[in-house]
């Protein structure tokens, strides 16, 4: 198997569209396993769609080096090529003076060659200075090649390519011109997950468009030549010990709720839990021993969610009866009494309000301040996920206002919760938080949740 990592010199370099197109092109002849650096749900949904395999996340803030290695090895089984997409710029991470959480940390952990995507808009020779600076910043990173994005024809492209190859000693394997079709694709990709049903055909067209365009301007043979040969490693991983299933977990999965790491379903299997997916928008609540409501964009479907009053009532009832429920972000919002979209939200000329499940007394309001941050904290005993230390992330534009008497299981030492440093609201056996947990990094908490479901079912 061969492997390569694609990253950018900054956010907005075009690396997401380029990596997506490369995965689609390579998948025409090879089995491609994709990975995404960082705790992100949307880019992986597109990478999974074009590769026809679950994309897996690698994040050195939440995960140990050993866990990164195991996820990589497990994901690569049966693949011909492993393609890793970085996050933001190569060296952006959780801290200023370490590479924890960065693409660089993953490149070093897996010893992967790196292709650096550089936006060459308005620069030529300076592009070489950028690449040279990246090479010098951490010599342990092997920048094997460069793709220039936003180039202009003739002299501009020729000067930038000549400067990089002369001063940096690495090949430029692609020069992608600035095109309106690419700009539209880059604006749209990353805003809506691929799983969301509405408009998906439009996204398929955009993916096909950028794949054709990038296929014209990136030399795939030269790209393949830069890849590292990775020997097969069939050593057991943490995903391989799968006991018989004796617990069933219902997982909300539809256009409103689809923010899940691929590893979640594998981790639940190792805990002896099978899963059944259902749609809070369209379905009735299936029978299960416990339920998970992940993140997503429920605010885009508030009327549809409100209309399914049978689902809302059933969720409220099973929570009151003590059936374990775990919810993150969008799931938290769904479990409040109502969701309020204020005037001006996405151009609306009036406030919109819709009833939600009412498991927690309080409401969700949007928009609110933007929160994008790593999270660190501890969980108190007595909740469905038990006592633990954890690392995760939060990403939301909403504010959840719960009654003062609300009990919280999480105390955060980093990040912002539902109320200051408090997160993980608890009622009965239901826990809902803004914090997103990685199922491998927080495997003990998910095992405790499954055990809570098992005990409750007895």
C-alpha positions, 0 to 999 in steps of 0.5 A, spaced: 500 500 500 502 507 498 500 513 502 501 520 502 498 527 506 496 533 502 495 539 506 495 547 505 499 553 507 493 556 510 486 555 510 483 557 504 488 554 500 484 550 496 486 543 499 479 540 501 477 541 493 484 538 491 484 532 496 477 531 494 478 531 487 485 527 488 481 521 492 475 521 486 481 520 481 485 515 484 478 511 486 477 510 479 483 505 478 485 503 486 481 502 492 483 509 496 482 509 504 481 517 506 483 520 512 482 527 515 486 531 520 482 534 526 475 533 529 471 535 523 465 531 520 463 535 513 470 534 509 470 526 511 463 526 509 465 528 502 471 524 502 467 518 504 462 519 498 468 519 493 472 513 495 466 509 497 469 507 504 468 511 511 473 516 512 477 516 519 479 522 523 486 523 526 487 528 531 493 528 536 490 533 541 484 528 542 488 521 540 495 518 543 500 516 538 498 509 539 491 510 537 492 514 531 497 508 529 491 503 530 486 507 527 490 508 521 492 501 520 485 499 521 482 503 516 487 501 511 486 494 511 484 492 504 486 499 501 491 500 495 492 507 497 491 511 503 490 519 502 490 524 508 487 531 508 490 536 513 487 541 517 488 549 515 495 550 514 500 545 515 503 547 522 496 550 525 494 546 532 492 547 539 498 551 541 502 556 539 509 553 541 507 545 539 504 541 534 499 538 538 493 537 534 496 539 527 497 536 520 504 536 522 504 532 528 500 526 524 505 527 518 510 525 523 507 520 527 505 516 521 512 518 517 508 520 511 510 524 505 507 531 504 504 535 498 503 542 500 498 546 496 500 553 496 495 559 493 500 562 488 495 568 487 499 575 486 505 571 487 511 568 483 518 567 486 515 569 493 512 562 493 518 559 493 520 563 500 513 560 503 515 553 501 522 554 503 520 557 510 515 551 511 521 546 509 526 550 514 520 550 520 520 543 521 526 539 518 522 532 520 516 534 515 518 531 508 515 536 503 515 531 497 512 536 492 507 542 491 501 543 488 500 551 486 493 553 486 490 560 483 495 560 478 495 565 472 497 562 465 504 564 462 509 568 465 506 567 472 506 560 472 512 559 469 516 563 474 513 560 480 514 553 478 521 555 476 523 558 483 520 553 487 524 547 484 530 551 484 530 554 491 526 548 494 529 542 490 521 539 490 517 538 484 511 542 482 506 536 480 500 541 479 498 548 477 491 549 478 488 556 474 484 561 478 477 559 475 470 561 477 468 554 477 473 552 483 471 558 487 464 556 487 466 549 489 470 551 494 465 556 497 460 550 497 464 544 500 464 544 507 458 548 508 453 542 508 455 535 509 454 530 504 449 526 507 444 531 507 439 529 502 436 536 499 441 539 494 445 533 494 445 532 486 447 539 486 453 537 490 455 531 486 455 535 480 460 540 483 464 534 485 464 532 478 466 539 476 472 540 480 474 533 479 475 534 471 478 540 472 483 538 477 485 532 473 487 536 467 492 540 472 495 535 476 500 530 474 497 523 477 503 519 475 508 524 479 503 524 485 503 517 485 511 517 485 511 521 491 507 516 495 510 512 501 510 504 500 507 502 507 508 495 508 502 491 510 501 490 518 495 485 520 497 486 527 490 486 531 487 493 533 483 495 538 477 494 533 478 487 532 475 484 539 468 484 538 464 480 543 456 478 541 451 483 541 447 483 547 445 491 547 441 495 541 443 502 540 438 507 536 443 512 532 439 518 530 442 519 522 438 523 517 439 530 514 438 533 520 443 529 525 449 526 521 455 528 525 458 522 527 466 519 527 466 513 523 470 509 529 463 510 533 460 504 530 466 500 530 467 502 538 460 500 539 461 493 536 467 492 541 462 494 547 457 488 545 452 493 542 449 493 535 446 499 532 439 501 528 439 508 525 433 512 525 430 519 522 428 524 527 425 528 521 421 522 518 421 516 522 418 513 529 422 512 534 425 504 534 425 500 540 432 500 543 436 499 549 439 506 549 439 512 544 445 517 541 443 523 538 449 526 534 450 533 531 448 536 525 444 542 522 437 541 526 436 548 525 435 547 518 429 542 519 426 545 525 419 545 522 420 538 519 422 536 526 416 539 530 411 536 525 414 529 527 410 530 534 410 522 535 418 522 535 418 528 540 413 525 544 417 518 544 424 521 546 421 525 551 418 519 554 424 514 554 428 519 557 423 520 563 423 512 564 430 512 565 432 509 558 440 512 557 440 517 552 447 521 549 446 527 545 452 532 542 451 539 540 445 538 535 442 533 539 442 537 545 439 542 541 433 537 539 432 535 546 431 542 549 423 545 549 424 549 543 428 552 538 428 559 536 431 562 530 432 570 531 430 575 525 435 576 520 438 568 521 439 566 514 436 572 511 429 571 515 425 577 516 421 574 522 423 570 528 422 563 527 420 558 533 419 550 533 417 546 539 423 540 540 423 534 545 422 538 552 427 533 555 431 539 558 427 545 560 430 551 556 431 553 549 436 554 544 437 560 540 440 562 534 445 565 532 449 566 538 457 567 538 461 562 534 464 557 538 470 553 535 475 550 540 478 544 543 475 542 549 478 539 555 475 537 562 472 531 567 466 528 567 463 526 574 460 520 576 453 518 576 452 520 569 451 515 563 458 516 561 461 515 568 467 519 571 473 520 566 477 525 563 476 527 556 478 531 550 474 533 544 472 539 541 466 544 540 463 548 534 457 551 534 453 558 533 447 557 538 446 558 545 442 553 549 439 556 555 437 551 561 433 552 567 438 554 573 437 547 577 440 543 571 445 538 573 451 538 569 456 532 569 462 536 565 467 541 568 471 544 563 478 546 564 478 548 556 473 551 552 466 553 553 460 549 555 452 550 555 454 555 561 461 557 562 465 551 564 459 547 565 457 542 560 454 535 559 447 537 562 444 531 565 437 529 567 435 521 569 439 517 564 440 522 559 446 526 558 447 532 552 453 536 551 456 541 546 462 537 547 463 532 541 467 526 543 472 522 539 469 515 540 476 512 540 479 517 545 473 517 549 472 509 549 471 508 556 466 513 556 462 510 551 463 503 554 460 506 560 454 508 556 453 501 553 454 498 560 448 503 563 444 501 557 445 494 558 444 494 566 437 498 564 435 493 560 435 488 565 
